[in-house]
Amino acid sequence: MSVATAIRSALLAAEPHAKVMATRAVARDWRLGRLEPVFDVPMPERPARPAKPELLPPGRMPKRRKGGSERGRIALWHALAHIEFVAIDLALDMAGRFGAEMDHDFVSDFLAVAADEALHFALIERHLRRLDSHYGALPAHDGLWEAADATRGDVAARLAVVPMVLEARGLDVTPAILERVRAAGDQTGDRILSRILADEIRHVRIGARHFESVALRRGEASASLWKTLVMRHFRGVIKPPFNDSARVAAGLSRFPYGEVA
């Protein structure tokens, strides 16, 4: 089987457990040399989604209640579960859509990222069930995939926006979420988020490294190219505060994220 066929199959798995298992399988089979490095089928325009959660425009999402109420905790973990679920597809699509023009390491890196995101989702979904809830119990927004769709024609734009803006934002906000989780005495949640933060630093570093490789191949300065692509393709706002230490660890120190805030 070609790696593109296997990736496409995982993207078209709608049921969450099936997507997690398919993603782990494609990452494992690629690592073990069981998949041909052939990109012979296109990636779907959109990955398959389960019937629930209902996907709403970001502006129509209900406001999450702050504080330590049970409903607030469930809403937080549900939002995190959705981010990780979509992140599976973002990493799969990165490998499948751009693998033909990139190299073996690029495919290996983003399939490994996809497997990480599948693990993150499974851990959070299990935690939701401990709270007597589940993924799909609340609505979610589709903003993450909209960013992928906007950059589907250019690997540099996809790298600039997805790992280097969207995932990097997770580096900024996760420490504050960790404080809330620890204040609530949620030791399991603490372990999950600490694991995710460490993994996401590595994921952003992977994105930054491949972005710099593309910029070098195109004969452009990576920092100015990144700024141009973000201003052209990213519809949101990059706003402080920034987790500068995590961003430095993720290889973003040379990128002028403060200038596009």
C-alpha positions as CSV (number, residue, x, y, z in Angstrom):
1,M,0.0,0.0,0.0
2,S,1.2,3.5,-0.7
3,V,1.7,5.9,2.2
4,A,-0.8,8.3,0.5
5,T,-3.5,5.7,0.5
6,A,-3.0,4.9,4.1
7,I,-3.0,8.6,5.1
8,R,-6.2,9.2,3.1
9,S,-7.9,6.3,4.8
10,A,-7.0,7.7,8.3
11,L,-8.3,11.1,7.2
12,L,-11.6,9.6,6.1
13,A,-12.1,7.7,9.4
14,A,-14.9,9.7,11.1
15,E,-15.4,7.8,14.4
16,P,-12.8,9.1,16.9
17,H,-11.5,5.7,18.1
18,A,-11.2,4.5,14.5
19,K,-9.2,7.6,13.5
20,V,-6.9,7.2,16.5
21,M,-6.2,3.6,15.6
22,A,-5.8,4.3,11.9
23,T,-3.4,7.1,12.6
24,R,-1.3,5.0,14.9
25,A,-1.2,2.2,12.3
26,V,-0.1,4.5,9.4
27,A,2.7,6.0,11.6
28,R,3.9,2.6,12.7
29,D,3.7,1.0,9.2
30,W,5.7,3.9,7.7
31,R,8.3,3.7,10.4
32,L,8.7,0.0,9.8
33,G,9.0,0.4,6.1
34,R,5.6,-1.3,5.3
35,L,4.3,1.5,3.2
36,E,5.5,2.6,-0.3
37,P,6.8,6.2,-0.4
38,V,4.3,6.9,-3.2
39,F,1.8,9.8,-3.3
40,D,-0.7,8.4,-5.8
41,V,-4.0,9.5,-4.4
42,P,-5.1,13.1,-3.5
43,M,-5.9,14.0,0.1
44,P,-9.6,14.7,0.8
45,E,-10.7,18.4,0.7
46,R,-12.0,17.8,4.3
47,P,-11.3,15.0,6.7
48,A,-14.3,13.0,7.9
49,R,-15.9,14.1,11.1
50,P,-18.2,12.3,13.6
51,A,-21.9,13.4,13.8
52,K,-21.0,15.1,17.1
53,P,-19.7,17.5,18.2
54,E,-21.8,20.1,16.3
55,L,-19.3,22.4,14.5
56,L,-20.1,26.1,14.8
57,P,-18.4,29.3,13.5
58,P,-16.0,30.6,16.2
59,G,-18.3,33.6,16.8
60,R,-21.3,31.4,17.7
61,M,-19.5,29.3,20.3
62,P,-21.0,29.6,23.8
63,K,-18.8,31.4,26.2
64,R,-17.0,29.0,28.6
65,R,-17.6,29.8,32.3
66,K,-14.5,30.6,34.3
67,G,-13.9,29.2,37.6
68,G,-13.8,25.6,39.0
69,S,-17.4,24.4,38.4
70,E,-17.9,20.9,37.0
71,R,-19.5,22.3,33.9
72,G,-16.5,24.7,33.4
73,R,-14.0,21.8,33.8
74,I,-15.9,19.7,31.3
75,A,-16.1,22.5,28.8
76,L,-12.3,23.1,29.1
77,W,-11.4,19.5,28.6
78,H,-13.9,19.2,25.7
79,A,-12.3,22.1,24.0
80,L,-8.9,20.6,24.4
81,A,-10.1,17.2,23.1
82,H,-11.4,18.9,20.0
83,I,-8.1,20.7,19.4
84,E,-6.2,17.5,19.6
85,F,-8.7,15.6,17.4
86,V,-8.3,18.2,14.6
87,A,-4.5,18.2,15.2
88,I,-4.5,14.6,14.2
89,D,-5.9,15.5,10.8
90,L,-3.7,18.6,10.4
91,A,-0.5,16.4,10.8
92,L,-1.9,13.6,8.6
93,D,-2.8,16.1,5.9
94,M,0.6,17.8,6.1
95,A,2.4,14.5,5.4
96,G,-0.1,13.4,2.7
97,R,-0.6,16.7,0.9
98,F,3.0,17.9,0.8
99,G,5.0,14.6,1.1
100,A,5.6,14.3,-2.6
101,E,7.4,17.7,-2.8
102,M,9.2,17.3,0.5
103,D,11.5,14.5,1.7
104,H,11.3,11.3,3.7
105,D,12.1,13.0,7.0
106,F,9.2,15.4,6.5
107,V,6.8,12.6,6.1
108,S,8.3,10.7,9.0
109,D,8.2,13.8,11.2
110,F,4.5,14.6,10.6
111,L,3.3,11.1,10.8
112,A,5.0,10.9,14.2
113,V,3.3,14.2,15.1
114,A,0.0,12.7,14.1
115,A,0.6,9.7,16.3
116,D,1.4,12.0,19.2
117,E,-1.8,14.0,18.6
118,A,-3.8,10.7,18.5
119,L,-2.4,9.8,21.9
120,H,-3.1,13.3,23.3
121,F,-6.7,13.0,22.1
122,A,-7.1,9.5,23.7
123,L,-5.7,10.7,27.0
124,I,-8.1,13.7,27.1
125,E,-11.1,11.7,26.0
126,R,-10.5,9.2,28.8
127,H,-10.2,12.1,31.2
128,L,-13.5,13.5,30.0
129,R,-15.1,10.1,30.7
130,R,-13.8,10.3,34.3
131,L,-15.8,13.6,34.5
132,D,-18.9,11.7,33.2
133,S,-18.7,13.3,29.8
134,H,-17.4,12.5,26.4
135,Y,-16.1,14.0,23.2
136,G,-19.1,15.3,21.2
137,A,-21.2,16.2,24.3
138,L,-20.6,20.0,23.5
139,P,-20.3,22.0,20.3
140,A,-16.9,22.9,18.9
141,H,-15.6,25.3,16.3
142,D,-14.0,24.6,12.9
143,G,-11.4,27.4,12.9
144,L,-8.4,25.1,13.0
145,W,-9.4,23.3,9.8
146,E,-10.2,26.6,8.1
147,A,-6.6,27.6,8.5
148,A,-5.5,24.3,6.9
149,D,-7.9,24.9,4.0
150,A,-6.6,28.4,3.5
151,T,-3.0,27.1,3.1
152,R,-3.7,23.9,1.1
153,G,-1.7,25.1,-1.9
154,D,1.6,26.0,-0.3
155,V,3.7,24.0,2.1
156,A,5.5,27.1,3.4
157,A,2.2,28.8,4.2
158,R,0.9,25.7,5.9
159,L,4.0,25.4,8.0
160,A,4.0,29.1,8.8
161,V,0.4,29.1,10.0
162,V,-0.3,25.7,11.5
163,P,2.7,24.7,13.6
164,M,4.3,28.1,13.9
165,V,1.2,30.1,14.8
166,L,-1.6,27.8,15.9
167,E,0.4,25.2,17.7
168,A,2.8,27.9,19.0
169,R,-0.3,29.6,20.6
170,G,-0.7,26.5,22.6
171,L,2.7,27.0,24.1
172,D,1.5,30.5,25.3
173,V,-1.8,29.4,26.8
174,T,-1.1,26.0,28.3
175,P,0.9,27.2,31.4
176,A,-2.2,29.3,32.6
177,I,-4.4,26.3,32.0
178,L,-2.0,24.1,33.9
179,E,-2.2,26.5,36.8
180,R,-6.0,26.2,36.8
181,V,-5.9,22.4,36.7
182,R,-3.4,22.2,39.5
183,A,-5.4,24.7,41.6
184,A,-8.4,22.3,41.2
185,G,-6.3,19.4,42.5
186,D,-6.6,17.5,39.2
187,Q,-3.4,15.5,39.2
188,T,-4.3,13.4,36.2
189,G,-5.1,16.5,34.2
190,D,-1.7,18.0,35.3
191,R,0.1,15.0,34.0
192,I,-1.8,15.0,30.7
193,L,-1.2,18.7,30.0
194,S,2.5,18.6,31.1
195,R,3.0,15.8,28.6
196,I,1.2,17.7,25.8
197,L,3.2,20.9,26.5
198,A,6.5,19.0,26.2
199,D,5.3,17.3,23.0
200,E,4.0,20.5,21.4
201,I,7.4,22.2,21.9
202,R,8.9,19.5,19.8
203,H,6.1,19.7,17.2
204,V,6.6,23.4,16.8
205,R,10.3,22.9,16.5
206,I,9.7,20.3,13.7
207,G,7.5,22.8,11.8
208,A,10.0,25.6,12.2
209,R,12.9,23.4,11.0
210,H,11.1,22.3,7.9
211,F,9.9,25.9,7.2
212,E,13.5,27.1,7.3
213,S,14.5,24.3,4.9
214,V,11.8,25.4,2.5
215,A,12.8,29.1,2.8
216,L,16.5,28.1,2.1
217,R,15.4,26.1,-0.9
218,R,13.5,29.1,-2.2
219,G,16.4,31.4,-1.6
220,E,14.4,33.6,0.9
221,A,15.1,34.8,4.4
222,S,13.0,32.6,6.7
223,A,11.9,35.4,9.1
224,S,10.7,37.7,6.4
225,L,9.0,34.9,4.5
226,W,7.2,33.7,7.6
227,K,5.9,37.2,8.3
228,T,4.7,37.7,4.8
229,L,2.9,34.3,4.7
230,V,1.3,34.8,8.1
231,M,0.0,38.3,7.2
232,R,-1.4,36.9,3.9
233,H,-2.9,33.7,5.1
234,F,-3.8,33.9,8.8
235,R,-7.1,35.6,9.6
236,G,-6.8,35.6,13.3
237,V,-4.7,37.7,15.7
238,I,-1.4,36.7,17.3
239,K,-1.6,38.3,20.6
240,P,0.6,38.4,23.7
241,P,1.5,37.4,26.3
242,F,4.0,35.0,24.7
243,N,5.7,32.1,26.4
244,D,9.1,33.2,25.3
245,S,11.0,30.4,26.9
246,A,8.9,27.7,25.2
247,R,9.1,29.5,21.9
248,V,12.9,29.7,22.1
249,A,12.9,25.9,22.9
250,A,10.7,25.4,19.9
251,G,13.1,27.3,17.5
252,L,11.0,30.4,17.1
253,S,13.4,33.0,18.5
254,R,14.3,34.3,15.0
255,F,10.7,34.8,13.9
256,P,9.1,38.2,14.5
257,Y,5.9,37.0,16.1
258,G,5.7,40.2,18.1
259,E,5.5,42.2,14.8
260,V,2.4,40.5,13.6
261,A,0.6,40.6,17.0
